[in-house]
Amino acid sequence: MLQWDDLRYFLAVHRHGTHAAAGRSLHVAPTTIGRRLAALEEALGVKLFQRTPDGLVLGESGQVLRAHAERVEAEVLASERSLTGADRRVSGPVRLTAGDGMATHVLAPRLAELQLVHPELRVELRADNLAVDLSRREADVALRLFRPREQSLIARRLAPFTFGVYGGEPYFARRGRPSGMKDAARHDWLGPESAQDGTPPGQWLRRHIPDARVVLRSSATTVLMSACAAGQGLAVFPELLAASDPRLVPVLPRAALPTRELWAVTHQDLRHSARVSAVMDWLVRLFPLHAG
């Protein structure tokens, strides 16, 4: 008989391509993933995956199983959301996800206030710059810089999210301050890795300084903030995050920088969950403090 855990491991490998990446997504050892998949293939008498230079891909039998496994997954997750949504107690776990900069500099320092009001609440804070799938219960509440279009998601607007250009005094001592946009191209820049070029900092840098000399790229905002403060180059950061580090000095005040809106998002099946509502309400109270 097929076990849900085996199907869960099977789907994770299909989505991530390797045992190691699947294990990280499920918080289990890669050896456990490999062992359970081997047992599943032996029980079914088929080979589910093929090895390629780009990772594991589904074979013909794997494609057949995937369709059935995703239907089972949808039913299991719907049941979990329904049961969680019916819970009227402000206790138990809530998985909250936000970008690493937001999680580090804004949410984590203020979580004690939430725990003080709701001592039985357990927050699992995931610092991730990727948009997780709320339908798959990868998180219960997510902070996003866009309003979701899915009808199954509920969103609450928190605050405007503005950006600025920053540098550090060690950099200014070595290279001077940029006097304007025409001068900006001669400076060193820090930016998101190529896969994140669609983010507001990546878009701004590509549009306004297409020939910028980017000396450091990182997927982590906290890494870029630390490097900028230490004097490695100039960078675009959310003003809300930059305010947490006095070593970051704003420059280019007349630059046309992007503005976004910050949203708290959850699945509609969790709208009656007391613990999810407590976190959503806390976020609404938290961000007006920064909106001005």
C-alpha positions in Angstrom: 0.0 0.0 0.0 1.3 3.4 -0.9 2.2 5.7 2.1 1.6 9.4 2.0 5.2 10.1 3.2 6.6 8.1 0.2 4.4 10.1 -2.2 5.6 13.3 -0.4 9.2 12.4 -0.9 8.5 11.4 -4.5 6.9 14.8 -5.3 9.7 16.7 -3.6 12.4 15.0 -5.7 10.4 15.6 -8.8 10.1 19.4 -7.9 13.7 19.9 -6.7 15.7 17.5 -8.9 18.0 16.0 -6.3 17.7 14.0 -3.0 19.6 16.8 -1.2 17.4 19.6 -2.4 14.3 17.5 -1.7 15.6 16.8 1.8 16.2 20.4 2.6 12.6 21.3 1.5 11.2 18.7 3.8 13.7 19.0 6.6 14.8 15.3 6.4 18.2 13.7 5.5 18.9 13.0 1.8 19.7 9.4 2.7 16.1 9.1 4.0 14.8 10.4 0.7 16.9 8.0 -1.2 16.0 5.0 0.9 12.3 5.6 0.8 12.3 6.2 -2.9 14.3 3.0 -3.5 11.7 1.1 -1.4 8.9 2.7 -3.3 10.3 1.7 -6.7 10.9 -1.8 -5.4 7.3 -2.1 -4.1 5.9 -0.8 -7.4 8.3 -2.8 -9.5 9.1 0.2 -11.7 11.8 2.9 -12.1 10.3 6.3 -11.4 13.3 8.6 -12.2 16.0 8.9 -14.7 19.4 10.5 -14.0 20.4 13.4 -16.2 23.2 16.0 -16.1 20.5 18.4 -14.7 19.3 16.1 -12.0 16.6 13.5 -11.6 13.7 13.7 -14.0 10.5 11.6 -14.2 10.4 8.5 -16.4 7.2 7.2 -18.0 6.1 5.4 -14.8 7.0 8.4 -12.7 4.7 10.6 -14.9 1.8 8.3 -14.2 2.5 8.3 -10.5 2.9 12.0 -10.4 -0.7 12.7 -11.5 -2.1 10.4 -8.8 0.3 11.7 -6.1 -0.7 15.3 -6.8 -4.3 14.5 -6.4 -3.6 12.8 -3.0 -1.5 15.8 -2.0 -4.3 18.2 -2.8 -6.7 16.2 -0.6 -4.3 15.9 2.3 -3.4 19.6 2.2 -7.0 20.7 1.9 -7.8 18.6 5.0 -4.9 20.1 6.9 -6.0 23.7 6.0 -9.6 22.9 6.9 -8.7 21.5 10.3 -6.2 24.3 11.0 -8.7 26.9 10.0 -11.3 25.5 12.4 -9.0 25.9 15.4 -10.2 28.8 17.5 -7.3 28.7 20.0 -4.3 31.1 19.7 -1.8 28.3 20.3 0.3 26.0 18.3 2.6 26.7 15.3 2.3 29.3 12.6 4.8 29.3 9.7 5.6 32.8 8.7 7.8 33.6 5.7 9.6 36.8 4.5 12.7 37.8 2.8 15.9 37.4 4.8 16.3 41.1 5.3 12.8 41.6 6.5 12.9 38.5 8.8 16.2 39.6 10.3 15.8 43.4 10.7 12.1 43.8 11.2 10.2 40.7 12.3 12.7 38.9 14.5 13.3 41.9 16.8 9.6 42.4 17.4 8.4 38.8 17.8 8.8 38.9 21.5 5.8 41.3 21.6 3.6 38.8 19.8 4.8 36.0 22.2 4.0 38.2 25.2 0.4 38.5 24.1 0.0 34.9 22.9 2.4 32.8 25.0 1.2 29.5 23.6 1.8 30.6 20.0 4.9 29.1 18.3 6.2 31.0 15.3 8.3 29.3 12.7 10.0 32.2 10.8 11.3 31.2 7.4 13.8 33.7 5.8 13.4 33.0 2.1 13.4 35.4 -0.8 11.3 33.0 -3.0 7.5 33.2 -3.1 6.5 29.9 -1.4 3.3 28.0 -2.3 0.7 28.7 0.4 -1.7 26.1 -1.1 0.9 23.4 -0.4 1.3 24.6 3.2 4.9 25.7 2.6 3.9 28.6 4.9 0.7 29.8 6.7 1.4 33.6 6.3 3.7 35.2 3.8 5.0 38.8 3.3 5.0 39.8 -0.4 5.8 42.9 -2.4 2.8 42.3 -4.7 -0.8 41.5 -4.2 -1.6 37.9 -5.2 -4.0 37.2 -7.9 -5.1 33.8 -6.8 -8.7 33.7 -5.6 -7.7 31.2 -2.9 -5.5 33.7 -1.2 -6.4 36.5 1.2 -4.2 39.6 1.3 -4.0 42.6 3.7 -2.0 45.7 2.7 0.5 46.6 5.3 2.5 49.6 4.1 4.3 51.3 1.2 7.7 49.8 0.5 10.2 52.4 -0.8 13.8 52.0 -1.8 17.0 54.1 -1.7 20.6 53.9 -2.8 23.2 53.5 0.0 26.9 53.3 0.6 29.3 53.1 3.5 31.8 55.6 4.8 34.8 53.2 4.0 33.7 53.2 0.4 33.3 57.0 0.2 36.8 57.4 1.7 38.2 55.3 -1.1 36.0 56.2 -4.1 34.1 59.3 -3.1 30.3 59.9 -3.2 28.4 59.7 -6.4 27.3 63.2 -7.4 24.5 62.2 -9.7 23.2 59.5 -12.0 25.7 60.4 -14.7 28.5 59.8 -12.1 27.0 56.5 -10.8 28.3 54.3 -13.6 31.9 54.8 -12.5 31.2 53.4 -9.1 31.2 49.8 -7.8 27.8 48.2 -7.2 26.3 45.3 -5.3 23.2 43.6 -6.5 21.0 40.5 -6.4 22.2 37.3 -8.1 21.2 37.0 -11.8 18.1 34.8 -10.9 16.7 37.7 -9.0 17.1 40.4 -11.7 13.3 40.8 -11.5 13.4 42.2 -8.0 13.1 46.0 -7.6 16.8 46.5 -7.0 17.8 44.3 -9.9 15.3 46.0 -12.3 16.4 49.5 -11.2 20.1 48.7 -11.7 19.6 47.1 -15.1 17.4 50.0 -16.3 19.3 53.0 -15.0 22.9 51.8 -15.0 23.0 49.0 -17.6 26.8 49.0 -17.7 27.2 49.0 -13.9 30.3 47.2 -12.6 28.7 44.8 -10.1 31.5 43.5 -7.8 29.3 41.3 -5.6 26.0 39.5 -6.2 24.1 37.6 -3.5 20.6 36.1 -3.1 20.6 37.4 0.5 19.8 41.0 1.3 21.5 40.7 4.7 24.8 39.8 2.9 24.5 42.8 0.6 23.7 45.1 3.5 26.8 43.9 5.4 29.1 44.3 2.4 27.7 47.7 1.6 28.2 49.0 5.1 31.8 47.6 5.1 32.6 49.7 2.0 32.5 47.2 -0.9 30.2 49.3 -3.1 26.8 51.0 -3.6 23.5 49.2 -3.5 19.7 49.6 -3.6 17.9 48.6 -0.4 14.4 49.0 1.1 14.5 52.1 3.2 12.8 50.2 6.0 15.7 47.7 6.2 18.5 50.3 5.7 17.2 52.3 8.6 18.2 49.4 10.9 21.9 49.9 10.2 23.3 53.4 10.8 26.4 52.5 8.7 24.3 52.6 5.6 24.4 56.2 4.2 21.8 57.3 1.6 23.1 58.8 -1.6 21.6 59.9 -4.9 18.4 61.4 -3.3 17.0 62.5 -6.7 17.3 59.1 -8.3 13.9 57.7 -9.5 13.7 54.7 -7.2 11.0 52.0 -7.2 8.1 51.9 -4.8 6.1 48.8 -4.0 3.4 47.8 -1.5 3.9 45.2 1.3 1.2 42.6 1.7 0.5 39.9 4.3 -1.0 36.9 2.6 -2.6 33.7 3.8 -4.8 31.0 2.3 -8.6 31.5 2.5 -9.0 28.1 4.3 -7.1 29.6 7.3 -9.2 32.7 7.6 -10.9 31.4 10.7 -7.7 30.1 12.4 -7.2 32.0 15.6 -3.4 31.6 15.5 -3.1 32.7 11.9 -5.4 35.7 12.5 -3.3 36.7 15.5 -0.2 36.8 13.3 -2.0 38.7 10.6 -3.3 41.3 13.1 0.2 41.6 14.6 1.7 42.4 11.2 -1.0 45.0 10.5 -0.2 46.7 13.9 3.6 46.4 13.3 4.0 48.1 9.9 2.1 51.4 10.4 5.0 52.2 12.8 7.3 52.1 9.7 4.9 53.5 7.1 5.7 57.1 7.7 
